[in-house]
Amino acid sequence: MSKGFRSADETQALSDQAVSETIGEILAKDRQQEEHAAEVRAHGGYGMCEDCGRAIGKERLEALPSATRCVACQATWEQANRP
């Protein structure tokens, strides 16, 4: 094997590690969102968008009970917070 090239096993191990780290980051963000949503509920703000103050749609809350933003505000937030 030439210098600078990894074996297929090493490449797969690095890929698996990257996937595991990404999944870990996603799960950590989900936990943070759940904690934030619980705090919002505790202060009586459940079902209201934390950005615009309007009601969050029933369908969105059924699909994602931890939602703290309406669909439009969530899309704006995600666009602004892209890495």
Beta strands, then each sheet from edge to edge (+ up, - down):
end
